Amino acid sequence: MGKTATIHARIEPELKSEVESIFSQLGLSVTEALTLFYKQVRLRNGLPFAVEIPNAETRQTFEDTDAGRNLVHVADVDALFKALEL
């Protein structure tokens, strides 16, 4: 079957640019990436990833991280494991 259908969507320019860069690194065109997404939706009969509303703790963590609060900085992986008590 020939490719004749067209998709039009409006998104933020910065998001478009960032995602197209990622597609490029993966060796995919936007068309190939969208086709892959559509085929996965068809295969799974739904989105190919979980879509969930984050709980209160997760939302607070996102807010804190975005604001630069409650972050732990470590010098290397050994310090990370020590901070995590692993």
N, CA, C and O atoms as a DFTB+ gen file, in Angstrom:
344 C
 N C O
     1  1       0.846      -1.173       0.000
     2  2       0.000       0.000       0.000
     3  2       0.894       1.240       0.000
     4  3       1.853       1.324       0.767
     5  1       0.574       2.186      -0.857
     6  2       1.361       3.407      -0.951
     7  2       1.154       4.321       0.239
     8  3       0.097       4.311       0.870
     9  1       2.150       5.094       0.531
    10  2       2.079       6.045       1.639
    11  2       1.477       7.341       1.110
    12  3       2.161       8.126       0.451
    13  1       0.200       7.563       1.398
    14  2      -0.466       8.757       0.895
    15  2      -1.113       9.588       2.000
    16  3      -1.499      10.729       1.747
    17  1      -1.245       9.063       3.204
    18  2      -1.864       9.817       4.299
    19  2      -0.857      10.793       4.892
    20  3       0.341      10.513       4.946
    21  1      -1.354      11.929       5.330
    22  2      -0.508      12.961       5.908
    23  2      -0.973      13.262       7.322
    24  3      -2.171      13.265       7.605
    25  1      -0.009      13.517       8.214
    26  2      -0.292      13.889       9.589
    27  2       0.180      15.328       9.781
    28  3       1.299      15.675       9.403
    29  1      -0.670      16.156      10.367
    30  2      -0.287      17.529      10.703
    31  2      -0.450      17.686      12.207
    32  3      -1.491      17.336      12.763
    33  1       0.567      18.206      12.859
    34  2       0.496      18.416      14.307
    35  2       1.282      19.666      14.658
    36  3       2.287      19.982      14.021
    37  1       0.816      20.369      15.672
    38  2       1.530      21.549      16.158
    39  2       2.154      21.197      17.506
    40  3       1.478      20.735      18.425
    41  1       3.468      21.430      17.594
    42  2       4.180      21.180      18.846
    43  2       5.155      22.327      19.078
    44  3       5.405      23.144      18.191
    45  1       5.691      22.368      20.279
    46  2       6.651      23.419      20.612
    47  2       7.912      23.244      19.760
    48  3       8.419      22.131      19.625
    49  1       8.416      24.337      19.188
    50  2       9.598      24.244      18.323
    51  2      10.808      23.611      19.014
    52  3      11.524      22.822      18.399
    53  1      11.043      23.949      20.287
    54  2      12.200      23.396      20.992
    55  2      12.059      21.882      21.159
    56  3      13.028      21.143      20.983
    57  1      10.852      21.421      21.498
    58  2      10.607      19.981      21.629
    59  2      10.847      19.288      20.302
    60  3      11.499      18.244      20.247
    61  1      10.319      19.870      19.229
    62  2      10.500      19.295      17.889
    63  2      11.982      19.145      17.555
    64  3      12.420      18.094      17.088
    65  1      12.741      20.196      17.797
    66  2      14.169      20.184      17.487
    67  2      14.917      19.131      18.303
    68  3      15.731      18.379      17.766
    69  1      14.634      19.084      19.596
    70  2      15.315      18.113      20.471
    71  2      14.998      16.675      20.056
    72  3      15.887      15.827      19.986
    73  1      13.724      16.417      19.783
    74  2      13.320      15.050      19.431
    75  2      13.861      14.659      18.063
    76  3      14.292      13.522      17.873
    77  1      13.845      15.578      17.116
    78  2      14.407      15.261      15.799
    79  2      15.897      14.962      15.889
    80  3      16.407      14.140      15.128
    81  1      16.595      15.611      16.798
    82  2      18.012      15.325      17.015
    83  2      18.191      13.898      17.545
    84  3      19.102      13.180      17.133
    85  1      17.320      13.508      18.451
    86  2      17.380      12.141      18.992
    87  2      17.077      11.130      17.890
    88  3      17.768      10.118      17.769
    89  1      16.045      11.399      17.086
    90  2      15.732      10.503      15.966
    91  2      16.941      10.363      15.046
    92  3      17.266       9.263      14.600
    93  1      17.598      11.476      14.767
    94  2      18.765      11.467      13.899
    95  2      19.868      10.575      14.469
    96  3      20.487       9.796      13.745
    97  1      20.102      10.699      15.773
    98  2      21.123       9.864      16.415
    99  2      20.759       8.383      16.333
   100  3      21.637       7.520      16.298
   101  1      19.464       8.098      16.303
   102  2      18.992       6.713      16.191
   103  2      18.929       6.239      14.742
   104  3      18.622       5.078      14.471
   105  1      19.223       7.150      13.815
   106  2      19.178       6.800      12.401
   107  2      17.766       6.749      11.855
   108  3      17.501       6.042      10.883
   109  1      16.847       7.498      12.475
   110  2      15.449       7.505      12.051
   111  2      15.041       8.881      11.545
   112  3      15.462       9.904      12.084
   113  1      14.225       8.891      10.514
   114  2      13.579      10.130      10.106
   115  2      12.326      10.296      10.960
   116  3      11.907       9.355      11.635
   117  1      11.731      11.473      10.936
   118  2      10.484      11.690      11.671
   119  2       9.416      10.740      11.146
   120  3       8.664      10.161      11.930
   121  1       9.345      10.576       9.843
   122  2       8.359       9.670       9.250
   123  2       8.566       8.243       9.745
   124  3       7.602       7.563      10.097
   125  1       9.806       7.790       9.774
   126  2      10.087       6.429      10.255
   127  2       9.721       6.275      11.725
   128  3       9.167       5.251      12.126
   129  1      10.028       7.289      12.530
   130  2       9.716       7.228      13.955
   131  2       8.207       7.202      14.180
   132  3       7.716       6.431      15.005
   133  1       7.468       8.040      13.451
   134  2       6.012       8.040      13.586
   135  2       5.405       6.723      13.103
   136  3       4.460       6.215      13.707
   137  1       5.935       6.182      12.035
   138  2       5.456       4.889      11.543
   139  2       5.705       3.802      12.573
   140  3       4.840       2.960      12.816
   141  1       6.876       3.816      13.175
   142  2       7.203       2.854      14.232
   143  2       6.220       2.984      15.398
   144  3       5.716       1.982      15.904
   145  1       5.953       4.225      15.820
   146  2       5.008       4.467      16.908
   147  2       3.625       3.947      16.532
   148  3       3.010       3.229      17.320
   149  1       3.126       4.287      15.361
   150  2       1.805       3.842      14.927
   151  2       1.719       2.316      14.872
   152  3       0.711       1.736      15.276
   153  1       2.774       1.666      14.373
   154  2       2.757       0.202      14.297
   155  2       2.740      -0.425      15.685
   156  3       2.094      -1.453      15.890
   157  1       3.437       0.176      16.632
   158  2       3.424      -0.335      18.002
   159  2       2.048      -0.145      18.645
   160  3       1.582      -1.017      19.379
   161  1       1.403       0.981      18.376
   162  2       0.047       1.209      18.888
   163  2      -0.890       0.143      18.330
   164  3      -1.694      -0.428      19.068
   165  1      -0.789      -0.126      17.030
   166  2      -1.628      -1.154      16.401
   167  2      -1.333      -2.526      16.998
   168  3      -2.258      -3.274      17.315
   169  1      -0.055      -2.862      17.152
   170  2       0.337      -4.164      17.684
   171  2      -0.180      -4.380      19.102
   172  3      -0.653      -5.467      19.433
   173  1      -0.093      -3.354      19.934
   174  2      -0.473      -3.473      21.343
   175  2      -1.921      -3.076      21.607
   176  3      -2.438      -3.256      22.709
   177  1      -2.569      -2.530      20.571
   178  2      -3.935      -2.047      20.714
   179  2      -4.017      -0.977      21.805
   180  3      -4.986      -0.920      22.561
   181  1      -3.000      -0.144      21.874
   182  2      -2.915       0.923      22.861
   183  2      -1.538       1.555      22.787
   184  3      -0.726       1.214      21.928
   185  1      -1.289       2.476      23.695
   186  2       0.024       3.118      23.710
   187  2       1.120       2.115      24.077
   188  3       0.901       1.240      24.914
   189  1       2.289       2.236      23.460
   190  2       3.367       1.272      23.724
   191  2       4.182       1.601      24.969
   192  3       5.330       1.173      25.094
   193  1       3.599       2.349      25.875
   194  2       4.255       2.686      27.136
   195  2       3.164       3.035      28.140
   196  3       2.045       3.386      27.765
   197  1       3.502       2.934      29.407
   198  2       2.533       3.239      30.460
   199  2       2.306       4.749      30.550
   200  3       3.252       5.535      30.505
   201  1       1.054       5.134      30.677
   202  2       0.699       6.533      30.895
   203  2      -0.050       6.575      32.213
   204  3      -1.169       6.076      32.330
   205  1       0.586       7.176      33.192
   206  2       0.025       7.178      34.533
   207  2       0.111       8.562      35.136
   208  3       0.984       9.353      34.781
   209  1      -0.791       8.847      36.042
   210  2      -0.740      10.078      36.809
   211  2       0.167       9.794      38.003
   212  3      -0.112       8.884      38.784
   213  1       1.256      10.566      38.158
   214  2       2.190      10.280      39.254
   215  2       1.542      10.522      40.618
   216  3       0.690      11.395      40.779
   217  1       1.974       9.722      41.591
   218  2       1.453       9.906      42.948
   219  2       2.069      11.164      43.562
   220  3       2.951      11.788      42.973
   221  1       1.592      11.523      44.749
   222  2       2.017      12.776      45.397
   223  2       3.523      12.819      45.629
   224  3       4.148      13.860      45.431
   225  1       4.107      11.707      46.044
   226  2       5.549      11.674      46.314
   227  2       6.348      11.908      45.030
   228  3       7.328      12.651      45.026
   229  1       5.921      11.271      43.953
   230  2       6.619      11.436      42.682
   231  2       6.467      12.863      42.167
   232  3       7.435      13.450      41.683
   233  1       5.259      13.431      42.265
   234  2       5.058      14.820      41.839
   235  2       5.941      15.772      42.638
   236  3       6.524      16.700      42.077
   237  1       6.041      15.543      43.950
   238  2       6.872      16.396      44.794
   239  2       8.344      16.265      44.404
   240  3       9.071      17.258      44.379
   241  1       8.781      15.048      44.103
   242  2      10.159      14.823      43.672
   243  2      10.443      15.571      42.372
   244  3      11.497      16.191      42.231
   245  1       9.502      15.514      41.416
   246  2       9.662      16.257      40.158
   247  2       9.784      17.754      40.433
   248  3      10.661      18.423      39.888
   249  1       8.900      18.272      41.281
   250  2       8.918      19.700      41.600
   251  2      10.229      20.089      42.274
   252  3      10.830      21.106      41.928
   253  1      10.673      19.281      43.235
   254  2      11.928      19.569      43.937
   255  2      13.115      19.540      42.979
   256  3      13.978      20.417      43.020
   257  1      13.152      18.545      42.133
   258  2      14.256      18.420      41.180
   259  2      14.277      19.607      40.223
   260  3      15.332      20.187      39.969
   261  1      13.107      19.965      39.692
   262  2      13.035      21.102      38.774
   263  2      13.496      22.390      39.445
   264  3      14.088      23.256      38.801
   265  1      13.220      22.512      40.746
   266  2      13.593      23.718      41.487
   267  2      14.997      23.629      42.071
   268  3      15.476      24.592      42.670
   269  1      15.667      22.484      41.905
   270  2      17.013      22.318      42.438
   271  2      17.038      22.061      43.935
   272  3      18.066      22.281      44.575
   273  1      15.930      21.600      44.510
   274  2      15.850      21.327      45.946
   275  2      16.096      19.850      46.231
   276  3      15.796      18.980      45.413
   277  1      16.650      19.593      47.411
   278  2      16.833      18.229      47.924
   279  2      17.650      17.343      46.988
   280  3      17.394      16.144      46.875
   281  1      18.618      17.933      46.329
   282  2      19.490      17.169      45.442
   283  2      20.732      16.725      46.203
   284  3      21.232      17.440      47.072
   285  1      21.216      15.555      45.872
   286  2      22.454      15.047      46.465
   287  2      23.503      15.040      45.361
   288  3      23.314      14.414      44.318
   289  1      24.603      15.735      45.596
   290  2      25.692      15.792      44.621
   291  2      26.822      14.890      45.100
   292  3      27.219      14.936      46.264
   293  1      27.327      14.078      44.196
   294  2      28.431      13.183      44.525
   295  2      29.538      13.339      43.488
   296  3      29.293      13.737      42.349
   297  1      30.748      13.021      43.900
   298  2      31.911      13.208      43.035
   299  2      32.077      12.079      42.030
   300  3      32.559      12.294      40.918
   301  1      31.675      10.871      42.428
   302  2      31.868       9.725      41.549
   303  2      30.912       8.606      41.953
   304  3      30.127       8.752      42.890
   305  1      30.990       7.505      41.244
   306  2      30.060       6.395      41.477
   307  2      30.252       5.782      42.867
   308  3      29.283       5.350      43.491
   309  1      31.481       5.743      43.349
   310  2      31.716       5.201      44.690
   311  2      31.012       6.052      45.746
   312  3      30.404       5.521      46.676
   313  1      31.097       7.357      45.599
   314  2      30.406       8.258      46.536
   315  2      28.897       8.096      46.429
   316  3      28.184       8.208      47.426
   317  1      28.408       7.831      45.215
   318  2      26.973       7.605      45.020
   319  2      26.520       6.377      45.796
   320  3      25.529       6.428      46.524
   321  1      27.251       5.262      45.639
   322  2      26.884       4.043      46.364
   323  2      26.957       4.244      47.866
   324  3      26.129       3.722      48.613
   325  1      27.949       5.000      48.302
   326  2      28.056       5.272      49.748
   327  2      26.875       6.103      50.214
   328  3      26.312       5.823      51.273
   329  1      26.478       7.129      49.443
   330  2      25.347       7.964      49.816
   331  2      24.049       7.160      49.830
   332  3      23.152       7.428      50.630
   333  1      23.957       6.172      48.940
   334  2      22.768       5.323      48.874
   335  2      22.842       4.156      49.864
   336  3      21.905       3.368      49.993
   337  1      23.982       4.068      50.560
   338  2      24.228       2.990      51.529
   339  2      24.139       1.614      50.862
   340  3      23.532       0.683      51.390
   341  1      24.761       1.518      49.690
   342  2      24.791       0.242      48.959
   343  2      26.185      -0.360      48.983
   344  3      26.404      -1.433      48.421
